[in-house]
Amino acid sequence: METLPIIISDETLRDGEQQAGIFFSYSTKQKLAHLIAQTGIDRLAIMPRVHEQEEELVKSLVSEGLDSLIAAATMTGKQYIDQAKMYGVKRIILFYGLSDRLLFLRDPQIRLLNEFKGKTIDDDIPKKVIDRIRQNAIDLIVENLHYATTVAGLTVDFAAEDASRADFDFLVQCIRSFSPYLDHFMLCDTVGVLTPEKSYIWINYLLQRTTGVAFGVHYHNDMGLALENTLQSVIAGATLVSGTFCGIGERAGNVANEQVLNGLRVRFGIEVKGINYDAIAAVTDYIEQLGIRPAAPYSQTAQRHESGIHVNSLFSDPQSYAALPYNTIEVLFGKWSGVSNFQYLFEKQLQNPQPRKQYEKMRSVIKSLAVEQERYFTAKEVLELWKNGVFK
């Protein structure tokens, strides 16, 4: 059997827990981290900034000898890079959206212009504006990559959020601009729109158009194709796979690590170097014992959102994190929530706007309650708490 040095970057404790409705207790995450480490995977992604409990988890795992595995998922910004460094990690996964859809929503200059308020990339946006937001993104990301590698001394993987919907030539430009600073350029199919045929061709073309960069893939399962898309990408030349055990994750979940590993082994006769295949069942059995499964592709359940980063974009553009526009978006509230979750509830759904300070208070209270009670909250429960004066 052929052995290949494919890197497995596990997202169970980050993207996995971002599945709406999932809450891992601190002890559960500790146990999962050590079980996952025993499988021989190369990286274990955690997002420490989301809550103090995540910070403590990272510090604890680093002190327990997992420092070579931990990768801190980090927003683009020098302050976030500095915070990641303080936790004792050696590697970060810096992420930023590269599709025109997300770039238009998040460009700080565009957001200040009245002429673009309420608009999305589907409106008649001038080409010069699109060119400007693309260049702004490249400048910002290169500045942060340079800072992370040369000043902070960190090893960096870059996660190109929504890369599958990015302009191809712009994506190539980004890869060429970022590659001097990177270990891997991670291509994300954030809303699961790729197909197996496109996945193979996409990776193949990108390899032909660029040199000196290793590609990773991070695929979601909205259309039930994440596994085959990932396998075809590896066959095409991707050398890193980012997924979760049991395929848990946002909406319909991520590619399942155990399926990728066994799929390569059974279908293509490829074993991944360093993987302890006998240790995989302990991880998947434990997750199944917790009663956790990903939502089914195409289902209404897969349109539930808890992550504040995602809800913030959904507030302005329903297609930003929803591949199935005919389904209704449902927002939940918990450890991963931001101000936008409450803004979405009160302004989009109830047409009853509240002051921003009220949203910030709600966010703080719900995060604390979620960690204390080890659960998430529905919109109905949040409204009950509001009526009962809990957020005062």
Beta strands, then each sheet from edge to edge (+ up, - down):
strand 1: 2-4
strand 2: 7-10
strand 3: 43-46
strand 4: 70-75
strand 5: 91-97
strand 6: 155-161
strand 7: 184-189
strand 8: 214-219
strand 9: 240-243
strand 10: 270-272
strand 11: 304-305
strand 12: 330-331
sheet 1: 1+ 10+
sheet 2: 2+ 3+ 4+ 5+ 6+ 7+ 8+ 9+ 2+
sheet 3: 11+ 12+
end
